[in-house]
Amino acid sequence: MTLSSSKNLKEKLQGIIPVQLIPFTSDDEIDQEGLAENTQYLVDFAENGNKDVVILTNGSTSEFYSMSTEEQKTVIKTVVDNSGDVPVIAGTGRPGTKETIKMTQIAKDLGSDGSMVVLPYYHQATKQGMYQHYEMVAENVDIDIMIYNNPFVSGSWIDADLMKKLSKIENIIAVKENTSSGPQWHDLASKVEQENMNLICGLGEKMYPLTVNIGAKGLVSTIANFAPDISYQMYEAGRDKDIEKVEDICERLNPYFEVMNKLIANRKDTSILPDTRRGNPVYQAMGKFALDFVGLTGGSVRSPMIGLTDDEKSMLEEALEEMEVKKV
């Protein structure tokens, strides 16, 4: 989809934002047919743009870090070509500013409506360096930008004061906020004017019930890839302040998160990090299995990450059945 202005994308950037899992073939190549099918499934659910749905691709969940630039171009083009009237945002962040600008321009040229730029990673930037990074990307590429404020992958975090300053840059229109701290969310919502920047919950259905009450206009979700109806019900219930329904949906999702916690506990071999910073590859492997379970295309995660064992697959299958996840 190609939108005509920052205002249009900002208005549409709410609701559920499925962050795509990228399927790979048995030869470890991008499964373009499967990706197109998965994208079409989301477009059909979104009623071709009539629901509050935005597709996010080439992010951390998409395993962008394991793909070459050419592979990422293939991902973005495949998704854009199959997105209909549903807006698409592509992850374009790199450790350095120059390469981030290059990748962001590539996403624009391929037809992406917006770009998600994660915090510079590997080395941590100062506040001055962080501001300069986003300012330069915004000035050099005429595309709408959503900041990905993820401390787990970068070791950094943009606080509310710096975010307020960044929100004044015209084509920085949103933040995917991944803090799990209620006070930090409240500080952000109280200082950032929402006419300048949409606040999006980056931690999905687990944090949305809290953040919707302090400014979140939507949620980025892995679950929405294979169960968009559940994620959308969560969004609507939160938006409408239907606390009882939110609680019911949380209860419905509990089996999935219980399995996730068990699998994370089994994958602590080399990590020296706190529990809150472990387990990202687990949710990717789980999400891909769930896609296969419902009849879409999931496949495996890329090495050096590992997939699920047969016992873990059985455990997750039971959870998905208990949740009454619909099959395609």
FIKOLPA-985749 format. One record per residue (C-alpha): residue in one letter; x, y negated, z negated. Coordinates in steps of 0.05 Angstrom, whole numbers, padded with zeros to 5 digits, always signed. Layout:
% FIKOLPA-985749
AXYZ;...
//
This chain:
% FIKOLPA-985749
M+00000+00000+00000;T+00024-00071+00014;L-00002-00126-00030;S+00002-00199-00010;S+00026-00231-00075;S+00053-00222-00145;K-00015-00242-00171;N-00049-00184-00135;L-00001-00131-00162;K-00004-00161-00232;E-00080-00158-00231;K-00078-00085-00209;L-00024-00064-00257;Q-00067-00034-00312;G-00100+00032-00328;I-00061+00096-00318;I+00007+00096-00284;P+00026+00167-00268;V+00102+00171-00266;Q+00115+00225-00214;L+00152+00290-00223;I+00189+00305-00158;P+00184+00376-00132;F+00245+00411-00104;T+00247+00471-00058;S+00281+00537-00074;D+00341+00508-00037;D+00341+00449-00085;E+00318+00400-00031;I+00261+00351-00039;D+00195+00385-00024;Q+00166+00329+00019;E+00102+00368+00033;G+00091+00383-00040;L+00105+00310-00059;A+00056+00286-00007;E+00004+00334-00033;N+00015+00312-00105;T+00010+00239-00084;Q-00054+00251-00045;Y-00084+00284-00107;L-00072+00220-00146;V-00100+00177-00090;D-00163+00220-00088;F-00171+00214-00163;A-00161+00138-00158;E-00217+00136-00106;N-00166+00104-00059;G-00155+00044-00103;N-00223+00036-00136;K-00199+00060-00204;D-00145+00028-00247;V-00089+00073-00223;V-00018+00053-00200;I+00032+00106-00177;L+00102+00101-00206;T+00157+00141-00171;N+00232+00150-00172;G+00236+00140-00247;S+00270+00179-00302;T+00214+00230-00301;S+00226+00236-00226;E+00299+00256-00240;F+00324+00198-00197;Y+00392+00204-00231;S+00401+00273-00199;M+00386+00248-00129;S+00428+00214-00076;T+00406+00147-00049;E+00383+00181+00015;E+00340+00230-00026;Q+00310+00172-00065;K+00294+00137+00000;T+00258+00201+00022;V+00219+00202-00043;I+00197+00129-00038;K+00178+00134+00035;T+00139+00198+00026;V+00099+00168-00032;V+00086+00101+00002;D+00064+00136+00067;N+00013+00177+00028;S-00011+00125-00023;G-00070+00096+00015;D-00095+00035-00021;V-00064+00054-00088;P-00005+00009-00107;V+00064+00041-00113;I+00121+00019-00158;A+00190+00051-00147;G+00246+00057-00197;T+00308+00021-00171;G+00352+00010-00232;R+00427+00022-00231;P+00482+00012-00283;G+00507-00049-00244;T+00471-00110-00217;K+00498-00106-00145;E+00474-00035-00135;T+00408-00050-00168;I+00396-00106-00118;K+00413-00059-00061;M+00365-00005-00085;T+00310-00055-00099;Q+00316-00083-00028;I+00312-00012-00001;A+00247+00000-00040;K+00218-00064-00012;D+00238-00047+00059;L+00205+00022+00051;G+00139-00011+00032;S+00138-00006-00044;D+00092-00057-00076;G+00137-00065-00137;S+00202-00045-00168;M+00216-00017-00238;V+00285-00037-00263;V+00310+00000-00323;L+00359-00033-00371;P+00432-00029-00348;Y+00458+00038-00374;Y+00526+00070-00388;H+00553+00005-00417;Q+00509-00041-00458;A+00500-00113-00434;T+00497-00174-00479;K+00433-00214-00481;Q+00465-00263-00432;G+00486-00207-00387;M+00417-00175-00391;Y+00382-00239-00372;Q+00431-00251-00315;H+00420-00180-00289;Y+00345-00187-00282;E+00349-00259-00258;M+00396-00239-00202;V+00353-00180-00180;A+00290-00224-00180;E+00324-00280-00141;N+00355-00234-00089;V+00295-00189-00072;D+00225-00215-00058;I+00188-00161-00095;D+00149-00156-00160;I+00189-00127-00217;M+00169-00087-00278;I+00224-00084-00331;Y+00235-00015-00360;N+00252-00029-00433;N+00278+00040-00451;P+00328+00043-00509;F+00332+00119-00504;V+00369+00121-00437;S+00407+00056-00443;G+00426+00047-00516;S+00399-00025-00509;W+00333-00059-00520;I+00305-00127-00499;D+00274-00160-00559;A+00212-00204-00557;D+00249-00270-00552;L+00290-00248-00492;M+00229-00215-00460;K+00191-00281-00467;K+00247-00316-00430;L+00249-00263-00375;S+00173-00267-00368;K+00181-00338-00342;I+00215-00312-00279;E+00161-00314-00226;N+00166-00244-00197;I+00179-00208-00263;I+00107-00189-00276;A+00107-00132-00326;V+00146-00090-00377;K+00142-00015-00387;E+00155-00017-00461;N+00185+00046-00493;T+00194+00026-00565;S+00157+00071-00614;S+00157+00016-00666;G+00090-00017-00682;P+00122-00080-00711;Q+00166-00088-00648;W+00104-00080-00604;H+00067-00132-00645;D+00125-00181-00640;L+00127-00171-00565;A+00052-00181-00557;S+00052-00243-00601;K+00109-00278-00564;V+00100-00258-00491;E+00043-00294-00456;Q+00003-00242-00418;E-00012-00290-00361;N+00062-00284-00347;M+00074-00210-00361;N+00032-00147-00367;L+00050-00103-00426;I+00048-00029-00408;C+00056+00028-00458;G+00114+00070-00433;L+00105+00127-00481;G+00040+00154-00454;E-00019+00182-00492;K+00020+00189-00557;M+00031+00113-00565;Y-00026+00084-00525;P-00078+00090-00582;L-00034+00043-00623;T-00010-00004-00569;V-00077-00016-00535;N-00098-00054-00597;I-00037-00100-00592;G-00036-00118-00520;A-00023-00057-00476;K-00061-00061-00410;G-00047+00011-00392;L-00002+00071-00401;V+00052+00105-00362;S+00038+00180-00364;T+00069+00246-00344;I+00004+00283-00362;A-00033+00241-00310;N+00004+00279-00255;F-00035+00342-00270;A-00093+00318-00313;P-00109+00247-00292;D-00180+00254-00316;I-00157+00263-00388;S-00108+00205-00384;Y-00161+00160-00353;Q-00211+00178-00407;M-00158+00157-00458;Y-00147+00091-00422;E-00222+00075-00418;A-00235+00094-00490;G-00178+00051-00514;R-00199-00007-00470;D-00270-00002-00495;K-00248+00005-00568;D-00282+00072-00574;I-00240+00098-00632;E-00279+00163-00640;K-00269+00182-00567;V-00195+00164-00571;E-00188+00211-00631;D-00225+00266-00593;I-00177+00260-00534;C-00116+00260-00580;E-00143+00324-00610;R-00152+00354-00541;L-00079+00337-00524;N-00050+00365-00588;P-00035+00435-00561;Y+00009+00405-00507;F+00049+00363-00555;E+00055+00420-00605;V+00087+00462-00550;M+00133+00404-00532;N+00157+00398-00604;K+00173+00472-00607;L+00212+00469-00542;I+00251+00408-00564;A+00271+00446-00627;N+00300+00501-00583;R+00343+00453-00543;K+00389+00422-00594;D+00452+00459-00575;T+00496+00401-00554;S+00457+00340-00577;I+00484+00296-00634;L+00427+00247-00625;P+00366+00237-00671;D+00304+00278-00654;T+00270+00217-00624;R+00323+00215-00569;R+00321+00288-00550;G+00278+00329-00504;N+00268+00288-00441;P+00284+00348-00396;V+00233+00388-00435;Y+00176+00343-00415;Q+00198+00345-00343;A+00200+00421-00342;M+00133+00424-00378;G+00101+00375-00329;K+00126+00413-00269;F+00099+00479-00296;A+00032+00444-00309;L+00031+00420-00237;D+00041+00491-00213;F-00012+00515-00262;V-00066+00469-00234;G-00049+00487-00162;L-00004+00429-00143;T+00072+00431-00132;G+00118+00427-00191;G+00178+00473-00182;S+00241+00470-00223;V+00283+00415-00255;R+00352+00401-00226;S+00416+00426-00258;P+00445+00416-00309;M+00375+00413-00339;I+00342+00480-00350;G+00270+00502-00340;L+00224+00542-00384;T+00233+00614-00404;D+00177+00664-00390;D+00157+00661-00463;E+00155+00585-00462;K+00113+00587-00398;S+00063+00633-00432;M+00060+00587-00492;L+00047+00526-00448;E-00004+00563-00405;E-00044+00579-00468;A-00041+00505-00488;L-00065+00482-00419;E-00122+00531-00421;E-00141+00508-00491;M-00141+00436-00465;E-00187+00458-00409;V-00143+00426-00356;K-00179+00427-00289;K-00148+00466-00231;V-00146+00437-00161;
//
